[in-house]
């Protein structure tokens, strides 16, 4: 088993997987494990054990994505594995970065050349810009192209039809009805639910949610709706009332902005205690506001506690591992089995979502209680609605939707 899979404590997927995209999830297949997703922490410094008579050498630190250069130079000028980014920065501490880490690790461990491509025009990129990035990757020798984000759909369909010998991995995507494309999506409502439940169990009753994509990103919408449902469940259990500011304002481009920082600073100043930051680099604006107000943040996609001490936990999904497993299937001959007809949905049953218990700073909700709730989600005893069209105030959660 590759080193990357060894350091991920909870996300194990099989090649018969059942896949933030816009289509109805396909039927799940062959869940292998049911432990919640955990992000791999940076390798710890290991002290050398000493005794009066002998010295034991320290174990070498496990390889992490940070150890691998983002930019490699291929001897023949071609790159076998390509990554086409979503909007936002490559190192966005979230969706792009998490996916890229899985891509880099697979390529490095298997001695394959790799390169990332960012569509032109940044957060104003068009379908033509995305297609051009994919075309450049294919013409640059890519045998597999990993594309991040639901906005890639139109361009990806065009590129996949043109470059039929290239395999495409559509993260946060859906089936395009092509043998050379697999769309992978996630049950974000499940980890959003866990985050909302954890916040209220921790004692917070003034919550916030800031989403990216301007309300059009299906995955972000599921995160937010799950967050409300989890907060409601915990509030009902504790017999408390929760107020939640909820917005996609200033987050459409997934970029940090002075406007978003001003908005969230105002929320914190008027009583909001914790905000779920759900949209790439908007995290930087929200953590800046949290730091100024000694307040808290919930991260998204990857464990963001390493990026800011304001983060109390993060809603995780296994984007890097999904990319890694898709690449494995592309190169070991099991693509057809993995692709499952073109669409794979991952959730609690596959251990693909969860909270990072090893790094969270929660004090009033135990790991044991979390694991018991996670098991109930896996078994179906707890069901979570995944249709954000049903978003509304509940018996214990009053929403203030800011538009």
C-alpha positions in Angstrom: 0.0 0.0 0.0 1.4 3.4 -1.0 2.7 5.7 1.7 0.0 8.3 1.1 -2.8 5.8 1.9 -0.8 4.7 5.1 -0.9 8.3 6.5 -4.5 8.8 5.8 -6.0 7.4 9.0 -9.5 6.8 7.9 -10.1 7.1 4.2 -9.9 3.7 2.5 -11.7 3.1 -0.8 -12.0 0.1 -3.1 -11.9 0.0 -6.8 -15.6 -0.8 -7.0 -16.6 2.6 -5.5 -20.1 3.7 -5.7 -18.8 9.3 -6.8 -19.3 19.5 -5.5 -21.4 18.1 -9.0 -24.8 18.7 -10.5 -26.3 15.3 -11.1 -28.1 12.7 -9.1 -25.7 10.4 -7.3 -25.2 6.9 -8.6 -25.8 3.9 -6.5 -23.0 3.2 -4.1 -20.9 0.0 -4.5 -18.8 -2.1 -2.1 -18.0 0.2 0.8 -14.9 -1.2 2.3 -14.5 0.7 5.6 -16.6 3.0 7.7 -14.1 5.0 9.7 -14.6 8.8 9.2 -12.2 10.7 7.0 -9.1 12.1 8.7 -6.6 14.4 7.1 -3.0 13.5 7.4 -1.1 15.8 9.8 2.4 17.1 8.9 5.1 14.6 9.9 6.1 15.2 13.5 9.7 15.8 14.6 11.0 12.6 16.1 13.4 12.8 19.0 16.3 10.3 19.2 15.7 7.9 22.1 18.8 7.6 24.2 19.9 5.3 27.0 23.1 5.2 29.0 24.5 2.5 26.7 22.9 2.9 23.2 21.1 5.3 20.9 18.2 4.3 18.7 18.0 6.1 15.3 14.8 8.1 14.7 12.3 6.7 12.2 12.3 8.6 8.9 9.3 11.0 8.6 6.5 9.8 6.3 6.4 11.4 2.9 3.9 14.2 2.6 2.8 16.3 -0.3 4.7 19.3 1.1 7.9 17.3 0.4 7.2 17.1 -3.3 7.9 20.1 -5.6 4.8 21.6 -7.3 6.9 22.2 -10.4 8.9 19.4 -11.9 10.9 19.3 -15.2 10.3 16.3 -17.4 13.4 15.1 -19.3 11.5 14.7 -22.5 9.2 17.7 -22.1 6.0 15.7 -21.7 3.9 15.3 -18.6 2.0 12.0 -18.0 -0.3 13.2 -15.3 -2.0 16.7 -15.4 -4.1 18.6 -13.0 -6.4 21.4 -14.2 -7.3 23.7 -11.3 -10.7 25.0 -10.3 -11.1 28.8 -9.7 -8.9 30.2 -7.0 -5.2 29.6 -6.3 -3.4 26.3 -6.5 -2.4 26.6 -2.8 -5.9 27.6 -1.6 -5.5 25.6 1.6 -8.7 23.8 0.5 -10.2 22.2 -2.7 -7.4 22.8 -5.3 -4.6 22.1 -2.8 -6.2 19.0 -1.4 -6.8 17.5 -4.9 -3.3 18.5 -6.1 -1.7 16.7 -3.1 -3.3 13.4 -4.1 -2.1 13.9 -7.7 1.4 14.8 -6.8 1.8 12.0 -4.3 0.6 9.3 -6.8 2.9 10.7 -9.6 5.9 11.0 -7.4 5.5 7.6 -5.8 5.2 5.9 -9.2 7.9 7.8 -11.0 5.6 9.6 -13.4 5.9 13.2 -14.6 3.3 15.7 -13.5 2.2 19.2 -14.2 -0.6 21.5 -13.1 -2.5 23.9 -15.5 -4.5 26.9 -14.4 -7.1 28.2 -16.8 -6.5 31.7 -18.1 -8.3 34.7 -16.6 -8.4 33.4 -13.0 -11.8 33.7 -11.3 -13.2 35.1 -14.6 -12.2 31.9 -16.6 -14.6 30.8 -19.3 -15.4 27.4 -20.6 -13.0 28.1 -23.5 -10.2 28.9 -21.0 -10.8 25.6 -19.2 -10.9 23.7 -22.5 -7.6 25.4 -23.5 -5.9 24.2 -20.3 -7.1 20.6 -20.9 -6.0 20.7 -24.5 -2.6 22.0 -23.5 -2.4 19.1 -21.0 -3.4 16.5 -23.5 -1.0 17.8 -26.2 1.7 18.0 -23.5 1.6 14.2 -23.1 -1.0 13.7 -20.4 -2.4 10.2 -20.2 -4.7 11.2 -17.3 -6.1 14.7 -16.6 -7.6 15.4 -13.2 -10.0 18.3 -13.3 -11.2 20.0 -10.1 -14.6 21.6 -9.7 -18.1 21.4 -11.1 -17.5 24.3 -13.5 -15.2 22.1 -15.5 -18.1 20.1 -16.9 -18.7 21.8 -20.3 -15.1 22.1 -21.2 -14.3 18.6 -20.0 -17.0 17.1 -22.2 -15.5 18.8 -25.2 -11.9 17.8 -24.3 -12.8 14.2 -23.5 -14.7 13.8 -26.8 -11.6 15.1 -28.7 -8.9 13.3 -26.8 -10.5 9.9 -26.5 -7.2 8.2 -25.5 -6.8 10.4 -22.4 -8.6 9.5 -19.2 -10.3 12.3 -17.3 -11.0 12.4 -13.6 -13.8 14.9 -12.8 -13.6 15.8 -9.1 -16.9 17.2 -7.8 -18.4 16.0 -11.1 -21.0 13.7 -12.6 -21.3 11.2 -15.4 -20.7 12.5 -18.8 -21.6 9.2 -20.5 -18.1 8.6 -21.8 -15.8 5.6 -21.1 -12.8 7.8 -20.6 -14.4 10.0 -17.9 -15.2 9.3 -14.3 -17.1 11.9 -12.2 -16.5 11.7 -8.4 -18.7 13.5 -6.0 -19.2 13.4 -2.2 -22.0 13.5 0.4 -20.9 16.8 1.8 -24.2 17.1 3.7 -22.9 14.4 6.1 -19.7 16.2 7.2 -21.5 19.5 7.2 -24.0 17.9 9.6 -21.2 16.7 11.8 -19.7 20.2 11.8 -22.9 21.9 12.8 -23.6 19.3 15.5 -20.1 19.7 16.9 -20.4 23.5 17.0 -23.5 23.5 19.1 -22.4 20.6 21.3 -19.3 22.7 22.0 -21.5 25.4 23.3 -21.8 27.8 20.4 -25.3 29.2 19.7 -24.4 32.1 17.4 -23.2 30.5 14.2 -22.3 31.6 10.7 -22.0 30.1 7.3 -20.1 31.7 4.3 -20.2 29.7 1.1 -18.3 30.1 -2.2 -19.8 29.8 -5.7 -22.5 32.4 -5.2 -25.0 29.7 -4.3 -24.5 27.8 -7.6 -22.0 25.2 -6.3 -23.8 22.0 -5.5 -21.2 20.7 -3.1 -21.0 24.0 -1.1 -24.8 24.0 -0.9 -24.8 20.5 0.5 -22.2 21.5 3.1 -24.2 24.4 4.2 -27.6 22.6 4.4 -26.0 19.7 6.3 -24.5 22.3 8.7 -28.0 23.7 9.5 -29.4 20.2 10.0 -26.6 19.2 12.4 -27.0 22.4 14.4 -30.7 21.7 14.7 -30.1 18.2 15.9 -27.7 19.3 18.6 -29.8 22.3 19.6 -32.9 20.1 20.0 -30.9 17.6 22.1 -29.6 20.4 24.4 -32.8 22.4 24.4 -31.2 25.6 23.2 -32.0 28.1 20.4 -29.4 28.9 17.7 -29.1 31.9 15.5 -27.2 31.5 12.2 -26.1 34.1 9.7 -26.0 32.4 6.3 -24.6 33.9 3.0 -22.9 33.4 -0.3 -22.3 37.1 -0.6 -18.7 38.0 -1.7 -17.8 34.3 -2.2 -18.8 33.8 -5.8 -15.2 33.7 -7.0 -13.9 31.6 -4.1 -11.3 34.4 -3.5 -10.5 36.4 -0.3 -11.7 40.0 -0.4 -11.8 43.0 1.8 -15.6 43.0 1.4 -15.9 39.5 2.8 -13.5 40.3 5.6 -15.6 43.4 6.5 -18.8 41.4 6.4 -17.6 38.6 8.7 -15.8 41.0 11.0 -19.2 42.7 11.5 -20.8 39.3 12.3 -18.2 38.6 14.9 -18.5 42.0 16.4 -22.2 41.6 16.8 -22.1 38.2 18.5 -21.3 35.4 16.0 -19.0 32.9 17.7 -18.0 30.6 14.9 -18.3 30.7 11.1 -18.2 27.7 8.7 -15.8 28.9 5.9 -16.8 26.9 2.8 -15.1 28.2 -0.3 -11.4 27.9 -1.0 -9.5 31.1 -0.4 -12.4 33.0 1.3 -10.9 31.1 4.3 -8.2 33.8 4.5 -10.8 36.6 4.8 -12.8 34.8 7.5 -9.8 33.7 9.6 -8.5 37.3 9.5 -11.8 38.5 10.9 -11.8 35.7 13.4 -8.3 36.5 14.6 -9.3 40.2 15.1 -12.2 39.2 17.3 -10.8 36.2 19.2 -13.4 34.0 17.5 -13.6 30.6 15.8 -13.7 29.1 12.3 -14.7 25.7 10.9 -12.6 24.7 7.9 -13.6 22.7 4.8 -12.4 20.0 2.5 -9.1 19.4 4.2 -7.9 19.8 7.8 -7.3 23.6 7.9 -6.2 23.7 11.5 -2.6 23.9 10.3 -3.4 27.1 8.5 -4.9 29.1 11.3 -5.2 28.7 15.1 -8.8 30.0 14.8 -9.9 26.7 13.3 -11.7 24.5 15.8 -12.4 21.7 13.4 -12.9 21.1 9.6 -15.5 19.3 7.5 -13.4 16.9 5.5 -13.9 15.0 2.3 -11.3 12.8 0.7 -10.6 14.8 -2.5 -6.9 14.0 -2.6 -7.5 10.3 -1.9 -10.2 10.2 -4.5 -7.7 11.6 -7.1 -5.1 9.1 -5.9 -7.4 6.1 -6.2 -8.6 7.2 -9.7 -5.0 7.5 -10.9 -4.3 4.1 -9.4 -7.1 2.6 -11.4 -6.1 4.5 -14.6 -2.6 2.9 -14.5 -3.2 -0.5 -13.0 -5.8 -1.7 -15.5 -8.8 -1.4 -13.2 -10.3 1.8 -14.7 -13.5 0.2 -15.9 -14.3 -1.3 -12.5 -13.4 1.9 -10.6 -15.3 4.2 -13.0 -18.6 2.3 -12.2 -20.3 3.5 -15.4 -18.8 7.0 -15.1 -19.9 8.2 -11.7 -18.7 7.5 -8.1 -20.3 8.9 -5.0 -18.4 8.8 -1.7 -19.7 9.4 1.8 -19.6 8.0 5.3 -20.0 4.4 4.2 -16.7 4.7 2.3 -15.0 6.6 5.1 -14.8 9.6 2.7 -16.2 12.3 4.9 -15.8 13.3 8.6 -14.1 15.5 11.1 -10.3 15.5 12.1 -10.5 14.2 15.6 -6.7 14.1 16.0 -6.4 17.9 15.6 -9.8 19.4 16.6 -9.9 21.7 19.6 -13.3 20.6 20.8 -13.7 20.1 24.5 -17.3 19.4 25.1 -18.0 16.7 22.5 -15.8 13.6 22.8 -14.2 11.5 20.1 -16.3 8.5 21.3 -19.5 10.5 21.0 -18.5 11.6 17.5 -17.6 8.0 16.4 -21.0 6.8 17.7 -22.8 9.4 15.7 -20.7 8.6 12.6 -21.7 5.0 12.9 -25.4 6.0 13.0 -24.9 7.9 9.7 -23.2 4.9 8.2 -26.0 2.5 9.3 -28.7 4.9 8.2 -30.1 5.4 11.7 -29.4 9.1 11.1 -30.4 10.4 7.7 -29.5 13.8 6.3 -31.3 15.5 3.5 -29.1 16.4 0.6 -31.5 18.8 -1.2 -30.4 22.4 -0.4 -33.7 23.6 -1.9 -35.2 22.6 1.4 -33.0 25.0 3.4 -35.1 26.9 5.9 -35.2 27.9 9.6 -36.0 25.0 11.9 -37.6 24.6 15.3 -34.3 25.5 17.0 -32.2 27.3 14.3 -33.2 30.7 13.1 -31.5 31.6 9.8 -30.6 35.1 8.8 -29.9 34.8 5.1 -27.8 37.7 3.9 -28.0 38.3 0.1 
